[in-house]
Amino acid sequence: MDFFRRQNWDIVGRSWLWFTISGIVIALGMGFWAVQGLNWGIDFTGGSLLRYQFERPLITEDVQGAEITQQVRSMLEDMGLGKSQIQVAGVNQIFIRTPEVENDEEARQRDQAIEAGLAELFSERAGQIQSLGRETVGPVIGEMLTRSAIEALTLGIVLILVYITIRYEFRFAVAAVIALMHDTAVLVGALAVLQTELNTWFVAALLTVLGYSINDTVVIFDRIRENRNIHRRANLDDVVNASLLQTMARSINTALTTLFTLVALYLLGGATIEGFALALIIGIAVGCYSSIFTASPIICTWYHATETGRRREPSRAAQQAAAEEAGALAEPAVLDEEPEHESGPSARQTMREAERAAQEEKRRKRRERRKREKKERDGGRERKKRF
């Protein structure tokens, strides 16, 4: 897939556009979060645990626990309790965890409706149903576990900063962390807009998205470092832009193959994993976007903002655009295989020209070094003659 490599898209030159899009999306998501909040599920808020027992076994050779669970869930969905947690205990007991209600009277009516529904489903096969009581249970994810998760996430970010700083540069590490924060904000905002019920899976989905995103970002950073080492005289914007186009096919292909599986999981996986699959779909798509349009442009923006002592040289794409606006025609580059695009040289052409410039610079330094060596030899000969 050389399609992206042959393009001359000025991704870095339009950094303001990508930053504006991200800012608007994050602002909308945070606005929904502030107005209506997140839809926390039973695992975060607690609820009621209902226990029922039948006279005869529910699970037999012909009927398995998964079938029992599916029948109970269908019944609860008709009552508006489709997100409840269901567990078949032993062979004749069913535990149902439902959200907490405001008063005891409403809870009693709901319990009776659930008991009547279970009796209608299984009384002919399993005999009379007996309620073993209702218990109020606290949230699975309590304050201590939430605090531990935040501490672990903070430690992970610090380690990412240290690792990427050692392997690349400090600004690369900061750009990667900002991209991760961007992914988190967009994902949380999207779930707030959709009012998806959040349970234990939310923590797992968030950590999975962050791991996926940083992996994609590091791959792009590695290509940027490689191209910078090869093309030392090239403009940073051109190097980053070409690196993005060289790795874009890999990023998109990886994201698409993952999204195909997640979409199938979302459509066919059932209500229990629907929210988890949706969060991964949003997060992985956003992670792919941020690796290309957020992390790398931040590096260039930071570089140009801190290099106060140097004149910022515009990228080749920017030079071409300025020439076209002024009515001038850019001088075509003579290359072996690729013709120049009408809108300007491609990223591959830019890198080839930078490579030729780097080779010429090496030849110039080699000539200067030989002149110095020759001068030193001649100077040594003159000193010997004097003695």
N, C-alpha and C positions, 0 to 999 in steps of 0.2 A: 504494500500500500504506500506508493510514493506520491499520492495525490497531495497530501499536506506539505510534503517537502518541496514540491514544485510551486507552491503558492508564494505570494509576496504580501501576505496579510500583515499589517502593522499592529500586532496585538499590544505590544508595549506602548506604542505611540497613542493608543486609545485607552490608556490606564484610567483616565478620568471617567470614561464611560462605564467601565467595569466597576469602579469604586462607587459610582452613582447608583448603578443597578443594585449592588449589594446593600448600599445604605438604605435605599427605598424599601427593599424586601425586609431587611432587619427591622426598620422602623415600623412597618406595618405589622409584623409579627409581634414585636414588643408592645405595640399599641393594643392588639387583641389580648395579649397576656395581661396587660394592666387593667383592661376593662372587664373582661369576663373570666380571666384566670385559666389555669389548666384543669382538665377534667381528671382529677386524681381518682384512682380506682380503689378497690377494697384493700389491696396490699399496702396502700399508703394511708388510708383513712380508717381501716377497721370495718367491722360489720357483724353479722349474726351467723352463727354456725348451727344449722338444723341437722338433726340426726334422725334417721328412720330405719326401721327394721321390719323385714317380712318373715312370715312363718316358714316359708320354704325357700330354697336357694334361687337367686336370680340368675346366677351364672351356671350354665350347663354346657354340655358338649356342643349343643346347637347354637347357644346364645353366649357371646363373649362380652367382657366388660365394656369394650369400645362401643358395641351396639347399644348397651344399656345407657351409657353416657350420652350418646347421640340422641336417643329418644327423650331422655330427661331434658337435654338442652333445647330440643325443639319445643317441648312443653313450656319451658321457662321463657323462651323467646316470645311465645304468644302472650305471656303475662308481662312482658317488658323487662324481664330479668335475664336476658341472653348472655350478659357478661358475668353471671355468677359462676363460681368455681364448683365443680362436681367431682366427687370421688366415690368410687364403689369400693367399700371396705369388706373384706372377707368375701362371702358368697351371697349374703342376704342383707347387707346394710348399705345405705346410701347417705353420704354426707354432702350437704349443700351449703356453701358459704355465700351469703347475699349481702348487699349493702345495708348499712344501718338505716332505720327509719326514725321519724321524729318522735313518735309516741308509741306506747305499748298497744293501744287499741289497733292501730294500723298494722303493727307487727303481727298481732294475733290473727287478724283477718288474712294477711298474706300467708302466714304459716298454714292456716286452714285450707287456703286455696291450693297451696303446693301439695299438702297431704292428700287432698281430694284428687288432684291431677295424677299423683303417683299411684293412688289406689285404682284409678281408672285405667292406667297403663299396665299395671303388673298384678292386680289382684287375682285375675283368673289363673295366672301361671304360678304366682308365688304366695298366694293366700292373703290373709289379713295383714294390713300394715299397722305398725305401732310407732308412735312418736316417742323418741328418747329424749326429747327436750330441746330447748333453744338456749344457746350460750352467746353472750356478747364477747367478741374477741377483739384484741387490739390490732394495730397495723403490723404487718409482717416486716415492713421497712420502717423501723422506728428512728428516733432522733440519733441514737448512737450509731446505727448502721449508715444513716445518711451522712453523719459527720465523718465516718471512716471512709466512705466513698469519695467525699470531697477531698479529704487528706490524700488518698491514693491518687486522685486525679491531679492534684497539685504537685505531688512528688513526680508523677509521670511527666508533667510539663517541664519541671526543672531538669529531669534527666534528658529529655528531648533537647532542651536548650544547650545543655553541656555537650551532649554527643554531637549535635550538628555544628556547634561552635568549633569543636576539635576537628571534626572531619571536613568542614567547609569554612564558614566564617560566621561571626556573631550575627551579622545582619541576615544571613540565611536562616539562622535559628529563630530569630525574632519573627521573620516573615512566615516561617512554618507555624509558629505558635499562633500568630494572628489569624492565619488561615484556619486553624483548628477552632479558634474562638468564633470565627465567622460561621463555620459549619454547625457548631453547637447552637448559636443564636438563630440561624435559619431553621434548623430542625425543630427547636422548641417553639419558635414562632409559628411554623406550619402546623404543628400538633395543637397549638392553642387556637388557630383559625378553624381547624377541622373538628376541634373538641373531641379528639380521640381519647378514650379512657386509658389512663396510664396505670400500669401495674408493674410487677417485678421486671418484666421484659424491657421496660424503658431504660433501665440502667445498662442492661446487656446490649441493647441496640445502640445506645449512645457511645459506649466504649468500642463497639465494633466499627461504627462509622469513623471514629477518631483514628483507630488503627489503620483502617483502609485508606483514609485521606492522607495520613502522614507517609504511608508507603508510596502512594502515587506522587506526592510532592518530592520525596527524596530521589525518586527515579529522575525527575526533571532536573533537580539540583545537580545530580551526578553528571548529566549531559551538559549542563551549563559549565561546570568546572572543567570537564574534558575539553569543550570547545574553547574555553578561555586559555587553557594551557597550550592548545595548538595554535590559536589565532590571537596572539598576544597584542597585536597592534589594532585589532578590530574594535570598533565602537561597542561599548557594553550593551546598548540597546539592540544592536544587530546580532550580537552573540546570543543574548537571551531570547530574542525573537526567533532566530533560527533554531535554537535548542527546543523551544516550545513546538515549533512546526515539525521537528524531527521526532519528537516523542508523542505528538498528539494522536497519531494513529494507535499507538500502544495504549494510551490512556482511555480513548473512546472504546476501543475493542474490549478492553478488560471490563470497563464499566457496563457495556451493553450485555456481554455474556452473563455478568452477574445479575443485571436487572431482568433479563429474560426469565431466569430461574425464580427471582423474587416475585415477579408479576404472576407467574403461575402459582406460586405458593400463596400469594394474596387472594387470588381468585378461587382456588380449589382447596386451600388448607383449612378452611373452617373458621369459626368465630374466635377460637382460642388463640390462634396465632395471626389473626388478621392485623391487629395493631402492630405487632412486631414486624411483620413483613412490610407494612406501609411505612414505618419509621425507617427501615433499611432502604427502601426504594428512594425515599426523599433524601436521606443522608448520603447515600452513595452517589446519587446524581449531583448533589450539592458539593460533595467532596471532589468529584472529578472537575467540576466548574472552578472551585477555589484553587486547586492545584495549578490550573492553567491561567486563570484570569485574576487571581488575587495574590498568591504567594510570590510569583516571579515578578509581576509589575511592582510590588512593594520593594523588592530588592533594587530595581532600577530607580525608583522614586527616591529611596533613601540614599542611594549612591550619589545621585545628582544634587540632592539637598545638602550632603555633607562635604562634597568635593568643592569647597568654596574657592580654593586656590587655583582651580583649573577652569578653563573655558569648556562649557558643555558643547560637545560636538553633536549636531543632530544626526539621527540615524539615516541610513540611505533611503528608507521609505519616506521619512519626513522631508529629506532633500528633494526627492522626486516629486512629492506632493506640492512643495513650494515652487518648484520649477514649472509644474503644470499650471499652477494658479497664475504665475507670472507670464505664461504663454511661451515658455522656453521648452525645448526638447532636451531630455537628458541624453548624454552621449551613450550609445549602446555599447555594452561590454562584449568583447569577442571571446567566445568560449567554444569549446570543442564540440559538445554534444547538445546543449540546451539553448534554444533560441530565447531571447529576452521577451518577457511578457509586455503587452502594450502598457500596462499600468506601472511598469518598473521592474527592476531585477528581482528575481526570487531570492528566498533566503539562502538557497544552495549557491546561487551565483555570488551573493554577497560574501559568503564564507570562502568561496574559492578565490575571490579577489583579495580578501584579507589574508588568505594563505600565501598568495603570490607576493603580497606586500611584506609579509613576515619573512619569506625566503629572501627577498631582496635585502631586507634589513640584516639578515644573517650574513649575506655575502658582503655587505658594506662593513660590518663589524670584523669579518674575517680579513678583509683587505687592510683595515686599519691596524689590526693586530699584527699582520705580516710586516706592515711598514714600521711599526714600533720595534718589532724583533730585528728587522734589518738595520734600523737606526742604532739599536743597542750593539749589534755585532760590529757595525762600522766604527762606533765609538770605542769599543774594546780594542780593535785593531790599531786605531790611532794611538791609544795609550801604550800599547806594546812597542810601537815604533819609537816613541819618545825615550823609552828606557834602552 
